[in-house]
Amino acid sequence: MRSKSNQSLKPVIPAEQLMEIVKKVISRYVAKGSIPGREAPDAEMSVFEKFWNNREKILSAFQGKSQLTTYCIAVANRMCCEFIRKEKKHWNQLHEAMETVAELNNNTNHFETEKNMHFKNEVKRLSNALQFFNGESAKFNLFLKYYLDIPINNEDIKKYHPQNIQSISTLLNQKEPSSKGEKFEQLAEVVNTVEAKNVKSDSVRMWLNSRMTTLLNRLNGNGITSHNHESLTILMELLDNKNHPTEV
């Protein structure tokens, strides 16, 4: 009978080490031009979350024929290829949309009116979609604007947490983040300060990415539009300009 002490231990890999592996794999595809540089953070998080959520099944298949890191790189590489196949056609949508706008600008006022109406309708749909996040609408709106580099005003903060307007404003403006990672660190600090929690930046990243995915699914649910993170940024800027017109 095989003793328990002789059984192989299950392999484990820390989240930080896994994230470094994923970043290295993604960087290779960015260098080759297979993934646009602007999409690298989304690709990293998509692959990381898929790997991390299925890590027990993935690591249980490790047979020890190579180093664990080598095995993880191979798995991350396969997931990256799947991500590219899934997302590639969407990466060209913004470029195609801008070409369409250029065409409309060269056509008649009728087409110009249709274009403006389309943007107006999409902004309205975005505004409606932002209202349905189970009591988290104000928080999601604030965090999304910060993530997308859209100016935040006191009204946005007030809707999220009216008792801490000044402290939240101070936290979000204490320094200029040099990366998306630093943005999530500052957002985590906001959550921990005003909600009395103890969350890490990766938790905030997963929370925000999950809700962005839900938002995009709602916008694209009509089967006509096919928005992505870049077109969402444009719509958010248009919505912000509509709600807070520039004062002269």
Buried (B, 14 or more C-beta within 10 A) or exposed (E): EEEEEEEEEEBEBEEEEBBEBBBEBBBEBBEEEBBBEEBBBBBBBBBBBBBBEEBEEBBEEBEEEEEBEEBBBEBBBEBBEEBBEEBEEBBEBBEEBEEEEEEBEEEEEEEEEEBEEBEEEBBEBBBEBBEEBEEEBBBBBBBBBBBBEBEBEEEBBBEBBEEBBEBBBEBBEEEEBEEBEEBBBBBBBBBBBBEEEEBBBBBBBBBBBEBBEBBBEBBEEEEEBBBBBBBBBBBBBBBBEEEEEEEE
